[in-house]
Amino acid sequence: MKKIRVFGHTTVTVSTVITVRDGTELSEKEIRRRAKQKFGGIHAYLGNGGDDKLIGVEDENETIAADEAVVFDDYMKEE
């Protein structure tokens, strides 16, 4: 028997929390700039049989969630 690995993709949404002093108003552009600067990024963590199985975010105030069903759009033969 042969095995075929099938790849797919989905959209994920991430969030982070920025701190803004009371009385300070930020433009939408500045809010996004600060969030980009603060966000620790998406990382692969060990677990579920390998380091490519589980993803997460860096900080306790950051989240990640899949927004859509997976669309399978590529494949390759397994050796």
TIVO-2410 file (N, C-alpha, C; in nm, 3 decimals):
# residues 79
REC num residu      c1      c2      c3 atome chaine
REC   1      M   0.084  -0.119   0.000     N      A
REC   1      M   0.000   0.000   0.000    CA      A
REC   1      M   0.087   0.124   0.000     C      A
REC   2      K   0.038   0.228  -0.061     N      A
REC   2      K   0.110   0.355  -0.056    CA      A
REC   2      K   0.029   0.455   0.026     C      A
REC   3      K   0.099   0.552   0.075     N      A
REC   3      K   0.035   0.658   0.153    CA      A
REC   3      K   0.052   0.789   0.078     C      A
REC   4      I  -0.047   0.874   0.089     N      A
REC   4      I  -0.043   1.007   0.028    CA      A
REC   4      I  -0.075   1.108   0.136     C      A
REC   5      R   0.013   1.205   0.154     N      A
REC   5      R  -0.011   1.314   0.248    CA      A
REC   5      R  -0.085   1.424   0.173     C      A
REC   6      V  -0.199   1.467   0.226     N      A
REC   6      V  -0.282   1.569   0.163    CA      A
REC   6      V  -0.273   1.696   0.247     C      A
REC   7      F  -0.244   1.808   0.183     N      A
REC   7      F  -0.228   1.935   0.252    CA      A
REC   7      F  -0.352   2.023   0.231     C      A
REC   8      G  -0.381   2.103   0.330     N      A
REC   8      G  -0.491   2.196   0.320    CA      A
REC   8      G  -0.457   2.327   0.389     C      A
REC   9      H  -0.548   2.419   0.383     N      A
REC   9      H  -0.525   2.548   0.447    CA      A
REC   9      H  -0.658   2.600   0.503     C      A
REC  10      T  -0.647   2.689   0.595     N      A
REC  10      T  -0.762   2.758   0.652    CA      A
REC  10      T  -0.716   2.896   0.700     C      A
REC  11      T  -0.807   2.983   0.722     N      A
REC  11      T  -0.776   3.115   0.776    CA      A
REC  11      T  -0.781   3.107   0.928     C      A
REC  12      V  -0.683   3.167   0.994     N      A
REC  12      V  -0.686   3.176   1.139    CA      A
REC  12      V  -0.687   3.322   1.180     C      A
REC  13      T  -0.746   3.348   1.294     N      A
REC  13      T  -0.747   3.482   1.351    CA      A
REC  13      T  -0.664   3.480   1.477     C      A
REC  14      V  -0.578   3.579   1.492     N      A
REC  14      V  -0.498   3.593   1.613    CA      A
REC  14      V  -0.535   3.724   1.681     C      A
REC  15      S  -0.508   3.731   1.810     N      A
REC  15      S  -0.531   3.857   1.880    CA      A
REC  15      S  -0.418   3.880   1.979     C      A
REC  16      T  -0.398   4.004   2.014     N      A
REC  16      T  -0.303   4.042   2.116    CA      A
REC  16      T  -0.363   4.160   2.191     C      A
REC  17      V  -0.310   4.191   2.307     N      A
REC  17      V  -0.359   4.303   2.387    CA      A
REC  17      V  -0.248   4.405   2.399     C      A
REC  18      I  -0.281   4.530   2.367     N      A
REC  18      I  -0.184   4.640   2.386    CA      A
REC  18      I  -0.233   4.726   2.502     C      A
REC  19      T  -0.141   4.795   2.565     N      A
REC  19      T  -0.174   4.883   2.676    CA      A
REC  19      T  -0.167   5.028   2.628     C      A
REC  20      V  -0.271   5.104   2.663     N      A
REC  20      V  -0.279   5.245   2.623    CA      A
REC  20      V  -0.311   5.325   2.749     C      A
REC  21      R  -0.233   5.428   2.772     N      A
REC  21      R  -0.256   5.513   2.890    CA      A
REC  21      R  -0.394   5.578   2.884     C      A
REC  22      D  -0.456   5.591   3.001     N      A
REC  22      D  -0.585   5.660   3.010    CA      A
REC  22      D  -0.573   5.798   2.950     C      A
REC  23      G  -0.673   5.839   2.875     N      A
REC  23      G  -0.674   5.972   2.815    CA      A
REC  23      G  -0.599   5.979   2.682     C      A
REC  24      T  -0.531   5.872   2.642     N      A
REC  24      T  -0.457   5.870   2.517    CA      A
REC  24      T  -0.545   5.813   2.406     C      A
REC  25      E  -0.555   5.884   2.298     N      A
REC  25      E  -0.631   5.838   2.183    CA      A
REC  25      E  -0.532   5.797   2.074     C      A
REC  26      L  -0.551   5.680   2.017     N      A
REC  26      L  -0.464   5.630   1.911    CA      A
REC  26      L  -0.542   5.619   1.782     C      A
REC  27      S  -0.476   5.646   1.672     N      A
REC  27      S  -0.538   5.625   1.542    CA      A
REC  27      S  -0.542   5.474   1.515     C      A
REC  28      E  -0.625   5.434   1.421     N      A
REC  28      E  -0.633   5.292   1.384    CA      A
REC  28      E  -0.497   5.242   1.335     C      A
REC  29      K  -0.427   5.327   1.262     N      A
REC  29      K  -0.293   5.290   1.213    CA      A
REC  29      K  -0.196   5.267   1.328     C      A
REC  30      E  -0.200   5.351   1.430     N      A
REC  30      E  -0.112   5.337   1.546    CA      A
REC  30      E  -0.147   5.213   1.628     C      A
REC  31      I  -0.277   5.185   1.643     N      A
REC  31      I  -0.320   5.065   1.715    CA      A
REC  31      I  -0.265   4.941   1.646     C      A
REC  32      R  -0.278   4.935   1.515     N      A
REC  32      R  -0.227   4.820   1.438    CA      A
REC  32      R  -0.075   4.811   1.445     C      A
REC  33      R  -0.007   4.925   1.441     N      A
REC  33      R   0.140   4.926   1.448    CA      A
REC  33      R   0.186   4.869   1.582     C      A
REC  34      R   0.121   4.914   1.690     N      A
REC  34      R   0.158   4.865   1.824    CA      A
REC  34      R   0.130   4.715   1.839     C      A
REC  35      A   0.017   4.670   1.785     N      A
REC  35      A  -0.016   4.528   1.793    CA      A
REC  35      A   0.087   4.445   1.717     C      A
REC  36      K   0.126   4.491   1.600     N      A
REC  36      K   0.226   4.419   1.521    CA      A
REC  36      K   0.358   4.411   1.596     C      A
REC  37      Q   0.394   4.519   1.662     N      A
REC  37      Q   0.519   4.525   1.739    CA      A
REC  37      Q   0.511   4.433   1.861     C      A
REC  38      K   0.396   4.425   1.926     N      A
REC  38      K   0.380   4.347   2.048    CA      A
REC  38      K   0.363   4.198   2.024     C      A
REC  39      F   0.296   4.160   1.916     N      A
REC  39      F   0.260   4.020   1.891    CA      A
REC  39      F   0.383   3.932   1.883     C      A
REC  40      G   0.382   3.824   1.961     N      A
REC  40      G   0.497   3.734   1.967    CA      A
REC  40      G   0.510   3.640   1.850     C      A
REC  41      G   0.408   3.627   1.768     N      A
REC  41      G   0.414   3.542   1.651    CA      A
REC  41      G   0.348   3.406   1.673     C      A
REC  42      I   0.334   3.332   1.565     N      A
REC  42      I   0.278   3.197   1.569    CA      A
REC  42      I   0.394   3.100   1.574     C      A
REC  43      H   0.386   3.001   1.662     N      A
REC  43      H   0.496   2.907   1.682    CA      A
REC  43      H   0.446   2.763   1.673     C      A
REC  44      A   0.534   2.674   1.633     N      A
REC  44      A   0.506   2.531   1.638    CA      A
REC  44      A   0.559   2.478   1.771     C      A
REC  45      Y   0.478   2.401   1.839     N      A
REC  45      Y   0.516   2.345   1.967    CA      A
REC  45      Y   0.522   2.193   1.957     C      A
REC  46      L   0.606   2.131   2.038     N      A
REC  46      L   0.613   1.985   2.041    CA      A
REC  46      L   0.485   1.927   2.099     C      A
REC  47      G   0.441   1.821   2.040     N      A
REC  47      G   0.321   1.756   2.089    CA      A
REC  47      G   0.249   1.683   1.978     C      A
REC  48      N   0.160   1.596   2.014     N      A
REC  48      N   0.081   1.520   1.919    CA      A
REC  48      N   0.168   1.447   1.817     C      A
REC  49      G   0.285   1.398   1.858     N      A
REC  49      G   0.366   1.318   1.768    CA      A
REC  49      G   0.467   1.393   1.684     C      A
REC  50      G   0.489   1.519   1.710     N      A
REC  50      G   0.589   1.594   1.633    CA      A
REC  50      G   0.576   1.743   1.657     C      A
REC  51      D   0.671   1.818   1.602     N      A
REC  51      D   0.667   1.962   1.624    CA      A
REC  51      D   0.589   2.035   1.515     C      A
REC  52      D   0.528   1.963   1.422     N      A
REC  52      D   0.449   2.027   1.317    CA      A
REC  52      D   0.299   2.004   1.337     C      A
REC  53      K   0.258   1.960   1.455     N      A
REC  53      K   0.120   1.922   1.478    CA      A
REC  53      K   0.040   2.023   1.560     C      A
REC  54      L   0.107   2.103   1.636     N      A
REC  54      L   0.039   2.190   1.730    CA      A
REC  54      L   0.094   2.331   1.716     C      A
REC  55      I   0.007   2.430   1.695     N      A
REC  55      I   0.053   2.568   1.687    CA      A
REC  55      I  -0.008   2.648   1.800     C      A
REC  56      G   0.060   2.753   1.837     N      A
REC  56      G   0.010   2.839   1.943    CA      A
REC  56      G   0.073   2.977   1.931     C      A
REC  57      V   0.041   3.061   2.025     N      A
REC  57      V   0.095   3.197   2.029    CA      A
REC  57      V   0.179   3.214   2.154     C      A
REC  58      E   0.258   3.317   2.158     N      A
REC  58      E   0.362   3.335   2.259    CA      A
REC  58      E   0.311   3.380   2.396     C      A
REC  59      D   0.227   3.481   2.402     N      A
REC  59      D   0.192   3.548   2.527    CA      A
REC  59      D   0.056   3.502   2.579     C      A
REC  60      E   0.034   3.513   2.709     N      A
REC  60      E  -0.093   3.472   2.767    CA      A
REC  60      E  -0.209   3.560   2.723     C      A
REC  61      N  -0.182   3.681   2.675     N      A
REC  61      N  -0.286   3.771   2.626    CA      A
REC  61      N  -0.305   3.762   2.476     C      A
REC  62      E  -0.251   3.658   2.413     N      A
REC  62      E  -0.267   3.637   2.269    CA      A
REC  62      E  -0.349   3.511   2.246     C      A
REC  63      T  -0.427   3.510   2.140     N      A
REC  63      T  -0.509   3.394   2.107    CA      A
REC  63      T  -0.492   3.357   1.960     C      A
REC  64      I  -0.533   3.234   1.927     N      A
REC  64      I  -0.534   3.188   1.789    CA      A
REC  64      I  -0.653   3.096   1.773     C      A
REC  65      A  -0.727   3.109   1.663     N      A
REC  65      A  -0.844   3.025   1.639    CA      A
REC  65      A  -0.866   3.011   1.489     C      A
REC  66      A  -0.904   2.892   1.446     N      A
REC  66      A  -0.937   2.870   1.305    CA      A
REC  66      A  -1.074   2.931   1.276     C      A
REC  67      D  -1.085   3.001   1.164     N      A
REC  67      D  -1.209   3.068   1.128    CA      A
REC  67      D  -1.292   2.994   1.024     C      A
REC  68      E  -1.230   2.905   0.950     N      A
REC  68      E  -1.300   2.839   0.840    CA      A
REC  68      E  -1.267   2.691   0.840     C      A
REC  69      A  -1.344   2.617   0.762     N      A
REC  69      A  -1.314   2.476   0.742    CA      A
REC  69      A  -1.186   2.464   0.660     C      A
REC  70      V  -1.114   2.354   0.678     N      A
REC  70      V  -0.991   2.331   0.601    CA      A
REC  70      V  -1.026   2.300   0.456     C      A
REC  71      V  -0.951   2.359   0.364     N      A
REC  71      V  -0.964   2.331   0.221    CA      A
REC  71      V  -0.840   2.253   0.180     C      A
REC  72      F  -0.857   2.127   0.139     N      A
REC  72      F  -0.744   2.046   0.095    CA      A
REC  72      F  -0.716   2.078  -0.051     C      A
REC  73      D  -0.590   2.117  -0.079     N      A
REC  73      D  -0.559   2.165  -0.212    CA      A
REC  73      D  -0.425   2.117  -0.268     C      A
REC  74      D  -0.358   2.025  -0.201     N      A
REC  74      D  -0.229   1.977  -0.250    CA      A
REC  74      D  -0.203   1.841  -0.188     C      A
REC  75      Y  -0.111   1.767  -0.245     N      A
REC  75      Y  -0.075   1.637  -0.191    CA      A
REC  75      Y   0.064   1.597  -0.237     C      A
REC  76      M   0.120   1.494  -0.170     N      A
REC  76      M   0.247   1.436  -0.211    CA      A
REC  76      M   0.251   1.292  -0.163     C      A
REC  77      K   0.324   1.209  -0.235     N      A
REC  77      K   0.339   1.070  -0.195    CA      A
REC  77      K   0.430   1.062  -0.074     C      A
REC  78      E   0.394   0.975   0.019     N      A
REC  78      E   0.476   0.951   0.137    CA      A
REC  78      E   0.580   0.847   0.103     C      A
REC  79      E   0.700   0.862   0.153     N      A
REC  79      E   0.807   0.764   0.131    CA      A
REC  79      E   0.801   0.655   0.234     C      A
***
